[in-house]
Structures are given as structure tokens and as C-alpha cells.
């Protein structure tokens, strides 16, 4: 077997998603819907299979018929001309409230100001697995555009019927249908007045090609930006209800600890304080956060736990604790092509190296927070989560109530980066609220966020490769222990490959992080590529291009190199240039970095970052540029200095003063080059632009000093030179 | 629990605060001024920044009692009616936010800087803003917004 490996690999389902079965609860009657929404036009987008079944039996539901269950999104046009869009996706800074609105405005031909988005409310929006994996743009944006296009067509039909003219002569623009022949026009809202119209969108609806976009493709500002610069926006941690109490959890002394003894006497004497003890859960609810903290501190607890691994033994531990069964998601964990043994044996150069990545913390600036309210056995929770429907399942399971009894709302939250997939704070607030018989809000402290959330998995990656003297790579063996299978495949053309992910028992709770393991896998792969280039004394960029056939990958490399001025001579001691790139989640990235290393002090300064990125047709150039810049800047932290330190079940650096994240002085100029491919579908951009920065920095440090770094973070304490 | 007067955004408010209550908790829980955010509780991230007598202060570390009889400005008090402060306008113009959770603190720190230095260089901005964390990585846009606001203030002669 010598054929080119398939480039498309299924997206790795996130580990924490597996517990969320796609349950649909949408039994509501069509007339009920209009009672709730008001008269007008309702357009829903259904999954392909359902659409097909419906087409065979007539594409529109009969009056009174329940709407189909497998719904992705829906849109309502009211008599006042306001378009309300319902999606289970959530906003946490990636700017989809704006970009999705642009898609709808584009197809429905309405001004942006007429569109409002209802997002991530399990009672009002369709089921959604969660906002992760860079999937909003390729999936939800497409669904909403189809819904909007269908709505526009229906409105044209309505006007044509009303005026008894051919629909072809009518124009939909700016929220109106007009007839250029007679110069009459009617607003959308007037057209649907007093009506209860429904339309399901079948398999395919013709969409405007990106070359004809007028609203999509534009650098529109954040739709509700004013609410943020005035402080008006209410994040999950800002939510408040009458009679609300403040919750505080008494945490165990270490991970995996069991409560041995408890004395709550003093706390229970405090006025207005409710103490809750349920198994290992100990917490309080109090009239203010100050009293809640005081009460929690007054509770005496004793915990016991077994000895646990520490970060100094981490990588050895992961290698020794490989588990059977591969990736817990069931995602492909192994890929083979050709014969690696033969290719290695006959290679003119062979190289074998090990790379490691540390645990890092998401550190969203808004920590986990939830406000819970019970009404009988019905529960409503406002919380910051990327998976409102998953959190609904968690709550239903925790309290043994049907999911129908639980409503989860997600006010736009203060970022997530893959770190807000679980409902811990929601469960805690709900447990306290049940005993206190009042609404309770729980906002984690920064220390709790650093300790009791979950981390980006640490990992060990072993690479063995073989190549010919001319720089053609012939063998590629790549083993990832624990960090994950995302981005594990090489996008270079190598005939003989063995690539495998090995799950391991892990000392810390771990989960999704922006880009998943693609950051780790790109780091190992692109560092190794650099090492190979050095062996055959080839320019690192030329070496990559020699081994890459994929035109989109070559394009981003060349674009980044051009902007960066790759190939120029060094102008001083300590200066170094590095390049790295790759492809993940449908996007292509290449990053060039310049560093300056002070050999005396060991200080590594990032002088300049240039990242070229291509993700198909660009929906919002400014939003995309913001994501590219942001991903590169966030990536600097994991590349240079972020690492979670732990010992025997305790986090040692779980404070903002102890865990270093990038600050203003760390930030170099970040230039982005966006390759707008209007001929290709739009893909997500929240994650992939981050992939190149860490290996490019490591490669630049090698270029500057000859020191090869194979562990992330690269220089937590500066560069140690002999 | 002690009663005290707090002068916030131009009006005097009476609050009752525990001895260990921070200004942040009083603003958020008693005065519903939730635009001032909690980020770390140890003065490391700047999300809770307010102006006390015109200077940037971390409200999470400021005891409420220490703020009595001083002029406090929070993000909610920055605009004059419908007219945004030039730095608020500049944040919008530069798109200097993603999740925007840091934005209140960034703007309050930036206003404090502009109060004392009407034309800060990029290096001065970076030095002054060092105590404010943005996790989304919008730092270059925040620097650009502060420079833009400085120009706008100069032009308007404020």
C-alpha cells in the first residue's frame, strides 16, 4: 500500500461530550409556538434524513402538526419585522452572535439591526451538542443561512400572490419586498401580519455564493459591543434574583479525598446561613459572599486520600499507565500506511526523538459561575457553559429529575477555550438552592478555577522518522501518550506511516482545551520536521514545501513566508527565525516567528509573529483577524511558560500570582495574513490559528542558539545555556 | 456590620458592610454595579479596576471602609448620558474585545492612564497596563484603542 493517506480525518469528539446523548425534547405544538412567538413566519431547519422523509410526504407540516424533532435551528419573523434566531450555540467571545447574524442578514436581506439571537437556552433553542470543535461556522452558519434563504423565498411568494405578479420580477432587499415595475413595496412584517406560517427547510436551499456576499464577508463590529464597554452586559456571574443567597463550597484538602470528619456547629449558628452536607459535598448558602466565605471557613473538615503522583514524575507515569481501549471517544486512534519498518531500515537518515507537553489551565477570566432556582421539582440554572444541553443532562442526573424539568440558560460568558464543558458550578448551586429553598449563586474563586476545573491533557509524544539524502521523508512513526488524537495525522506526503494515540490513566482531571491535542501534535511534528531539515542542511521552509503536496498548506506557508520576509540574513547575535504550520478542523495555518535570545540572561523575547490562515470563505474579516491574533497570543502562554505544578493531589501554583499567563509586555506584534477562499466553504477559526506558534518559537530558538527544546512550555524559567 | 457612605458615580449611597467586605463585593452585591468584575481576588488581573479619586485601584483588594468619603467611578459611570467616554468609543472602533470580561477593567485602567498622561507612548501604555490580564489576546487592539482615545481627547481639547 503506497497511496496517499486520506487527508480528512473525523473531528475528534471531545471527551466530555460522550456523556451527552442527543436527546430531543421538542414536542410543542405549532399553535403553541405562535402563542409564544406571536404571529408571523416560522422557518425551521431539519436534519437531512428528516427533510428527505418529509419531502416524500409533502414538505410542510399540516396545521397543528408537531414540528419535527431533529431541528438544528429556527428563525421567527414577527409582525414588527424583527427576526429572532434561535440556536443552541453560545457566545463566549468568539463573536458568533455577530457572524451568525451576518449570515442571516445576508440571505434574508434584512438590516443587521433587525436581527436578535437567542442562544443556548435549553427551553427555547434547538438541541445542540455544544459550542466547540470550530463547528459553528461550518455547520450552524450554514443552517441559519438556509433557514434565512427559505424565509426570503417564502416572503417573495407571499408578495407575488398578494400582488398577483410573477415572483421573478420581485426584489427582496432591506427588509422589504419590492416590485421595480410598479415601484410598490411592502415590509416583511406587514406581509406576515396576522398569519401563522411555517416552513421547514428541506435538504438543500440555494445560498448566495461568497463572491456575491454583501453583509457576510464584511468586517462588522460586535453586534452588542456597547453593552460591553458600558459594563451593562450581565455575565453568568452577574446574574441575580430576588431573595438570592451566595453559595460557597468547602473543598477537600486534595483530589480524590474522602470526608472523614465534619464539624459545622459554628457555621450553623451564623444568622441566615444554610449548611449543606451530602456525601462528600459540603457547602453553605448565605446572604452575602462575605458571610458565605466566613461560614465556609468556620466549618472544620478532615479528609483522607491515597498518595498521588506529582508533576516531576508525570511523563514517566503516563508512559507506565497506558490503558486498554484507546481513545475514550471511540475516535480513530491509529493510522497505518505502507511499511514503516522497511522504510526505516532503508532510509539514509534516521531520527528518533521524544517531546512532552505539560498540563495547562484554561484560565478563563470569568471563572465558573451558576445561579440556580427551584420551583417545586423544576430547576432553572443560569451558567457559563459551552454545553447548556450537556449541563441540563448533568443536572437531571444529579437530582434524579426528568430533563424536561430542567432549564439551562447561558448568558454570554467570559470566555471558555474548551474549559467550560462541565456543569460543576451548576450542580453545586442547585444542590445548595434545594436545601436553602432560595435561589443560590455560586461563583468560583480563581483558586477553585485553577484547582477544581479540568486541564489540557499533558502528554508524551515519540517520533521516529526516516528520510533520503535529498530530504524526502520516507518513514514516519508517531505515538502520542495521553494528550489526544486531534491533529495527530501528518499532512506531509509520507509513504510509510504508523500513527497511534495511546490513552493513559491520568493524575489530574483533564478535558478539552482550545484546539485539543492538535497543539501538542503540531508541536512534536513541526519540531521534528525542523530537526530533519537540519540533518540534511535544508532551509526549514524549503524542506516542508518539498514534503507537502497539499496546495492549501503550501499556500499558507508561502503567504506567511512572504509577509515575514523569510530567507533574509540575520542582523545580530541572538536573533533567530522559525517556521511551523499545519492543518486542522478544515483550516490551514503557517506561522513565522522571530526571537531574540539574550545569551547572558537567558531571556527569550518574541520579536514578531506572522501567521497566515485559510479557512475557506471569510465571513467576518475583522472577527477572523481578532481570532488569529488572539489564538497566537493565547498560544504564547502554553508555548513559553504556562504549566500546572502539582504534588500528591494538590495544585501548587493555583493562583493568578503563581500561574503565569501572557501579559502586555509579553505580546509581540502579531501580523495576520488571511487567505480568503471564496470558492471554499467557510470553516471555523477559533482553534487552528494557534497550532503553529509554539513549534515556530522553538524552531526560532534553535535557529538563534543551536539549543533544541522538545518540551512545552519551552522556557518557563528562561533559556538555560551552558 | 457597619453603615457607611459611598460616593459612587456622582451619587452618595448608604451601604452596610461587614468589616472584611471588599469594595468589589459592595459594588456588585449591594449596589448592583456588576460591570466591575471579579477575576482573581488578589489584585493580579485588573478585572475589578475602578477609579478612586481619579486613579485606578483594584476594588477586590480595597476594603469598602477605605473607600468611604472618596469619589469612586465605575464603568457604569464613565459615559455622560448617551455620550460614551472617548476610550469606550475607541474600544468599539478598534474591536478591542472578544469575550470582553476584561474590558471594564481595561477601560478604567486606560482612563486612569490618560488622566495622568494625555499622550502615552506605546511603551508607557504597555507598562501601565501590565497589571490587567486579557485571556482572549486582544492586547494589541487595547493598546491601539488607548492611543486612539488619546488622539480623540487631544482633538476635542478635553
HADDOCK unambig.tbl for C-alpha pairs under 7 A between the chains (distance, minus, plus):
assign (segid A and resid 92 and name CA) (segid B and resid 99 and name CA) 5.33 0.50 0.50
assign (segid A and resid 93 and name CA) (segid B and resid 98 and name CA) 4.17 0.50 0.50
assign (segid A and resid 93 and name CA) (segid B and resid 99 and name CA) 3.38 0.50 0.50
assign (segid A and resid 93 and name CA) (segid B and resid 100 and name CA) 6.92 0.50 0.50
assign (segid A and resid 94 and name CA) (segid B and resid 98 and name CA) 6.23 0.50 0.50
assign (segid A and resid 95 and name CA) (segid B and resid 98 and name CA) 6.73 0.50 0.50
assign (segid A and resid 221 and name CA) (segid B and resid 95 and name CA) 6.53 0.50 0.50
assign (segid A and resid 225 and name CA) (segid B and resid 92 and name CA) 6.44 0.50 0.50
assign (segid A and resid 228 and name CA) (segid B and resid 100 and name CA) 6.25 0.50 0.50
assign (segid A and resid 229 and name CA) (segid B and resid 88 and name CA) 5.58 0.50 0.50
assign (segid A and resid 229 and name CA) (segid B and resid 103 and name CA) 6.45 0.50 0.50
assign (segid A and resid 229 and name CA) (segid B and resid 104 and name CA) 6.43 0.50 0.50
assign (segid A and resid 230 and name CA) (segid B and resid 75 and name CA) 5.89 0.50 0.50
assign (segid A and resid 230 and name CA) (segid B and resid 76 and name CA) 5.68 0.50 0.50
assign (segid A and resid 231 and name CA) (segid B and resid 35 and name CA) 3.96 0.50 0.50
assign (segid A and resid 231 and name CA) (segid B and resid 75 and name CA) 5.74 0.50 0.50
assign (segid A and resid 231 and name CA) (segid B and resid 76 and name CA) 5.84 0.50 0.50
assign (segid A and resid 231 and name CA) (segid B and resid 104 and name CA) 6.15 0.50 0.50
assign (segid A and resid 232 and name CA) (segid B and resid 35 and name CA) 6.15 0.50 0.50
assign (segid A and resid 238 and name CA) (segid B and resid 34 and name CA) 5.82 0.50 0.50
assign (segid A and resid 290 and name CA) (segid B and resid 21 and name CA) 6.16 0.50 0.50
assign (segid A and resid 364 and name CA) (segid B and resid 135 and name CA) 6.56 0.50 0.50
assign (segid A and resid 365 and name CA) (segid B and resid 39 and name CA) 5.65 0.50 0.50
assign (segid A and resid 365 and name CA) (segid B and resid 101 and name CA) 6.61 0.50 0.50
assign (segid A and resid 365 and name CA) (segid B and resid 135 and name CA) 6.41 0.50 0.50
assign (segid A and resid 366 and name CA) (segid B and resid 39 and name CA) 6.10 0.50 0.50
assign (segid A and resid 366 and name CA) (segid B and resid 101 and name CA) 6.60 0.50 0.50
assign (segid A and resid 413 and name CA) (segid B and resid 99 and name CA) 6.95 0.50 0.50
assign (segid A and resid 414 and name CA) (segid B and resid 99 and name CA) 5.15 0.50 0.50
assign (segid A and resid 414 and name CA) (segid B and resid 100 and name CA) 6.77 0.50 0.50
assign (segid A and resid 414 and name CA) (segid B and resid 101 and name CA) 5.00 0.50 0.50
assign (segid A and resid 415 and name CA) (segid B and resid 99 and name CA) 5.35 0.50 0.50
assign (segid A and resid 445 and name CA) (segid B and resid 40 and name CA) 6.87 0.50 0.50
assign (segid A and resid 446 and name CA) (segid B and resid 39 and name CA) 6.76 0.50 0.50
assign (segid A and resid 446 and name CA) (segid B and resid 40 and name CA) 4.94 0.50 0.50
assign (segid A and resid 629 and name CA) (segid B and resid 137 and name CA) 6.75 0.50 0.50
assign (segid A and resid 630 and name CA) (segid B and resid 136 and name CA) 5.38 0.50 0.50
assign (segid A and resid 630 and name CA) (segid B and resid 137 and name CA) 4.00 0.50 0.50
assign (segid A and resid 630 and name CA) (segid B and resid 138 and name CA) 5.83 0.50 0.50
assign (segid A and resid 631 and name CA) (segid B and resid 137 and name CA) 6.91 0.50 0.50
assign (segid A and resid 633 and name CA) (segid B and resid 137 and name CA) 5.10 0.50 0.50
assign (segid A and resid 634 and name CA) (segid B and resid 135 and name CA) 6.59 0.50 0.50
assign (segid A and resid 634 and name CA) (segid B and resid 136 and name CA) 6.49 0.50 0.50
assign (segid A and resid 634 and name CA) (segid B and resid 137 and name CA) 5.67 0.50 0.50
assign (segid A and resid 656 and name CA) (segid B and resid 40 and name CA) 6.38 0.50 0.50
assign (segid A and resid 656 and name CA) (segid B and resid 44 and name CA) 6.18 0.50 0.50
assign (segid A and resid 657 and name CA) (segid B and resid 44 and name CA) 6.19 0.50 0.50
assign (segid A and resid 663 and name CA) (segid B and resid 130 and name CA) 6.10 0.50 0.50
assign (segid A and resid 663 and name CA) (segid B and resid 133 and name CA) 6.03 0.50 0.50
assign (segid A and resid 664 and name CA) (segid B and resid 126 and name CA) 5.53 0.50 0.50
assign (segid A and resid 664 and name CA) (segid B and resid 129 and name CA) 6.75 0.50 0.50
assign (segid A and resid 664 and name CA) (segid B and resid 130 and name CA) 5.42 0.50 0.50
assign (segid A and resid 664 and name CA) (segid B and resid 139 and name CA) 6.28 0.50 0.50
assign (segid A and resid 665 and name CA) (segid B and resid 126 and name CA) 6.07 0.50 0.50
assign (segid A and resid 665 and name CA) (segid B and resid 130 and name CA) 6.70 0.50 0.50
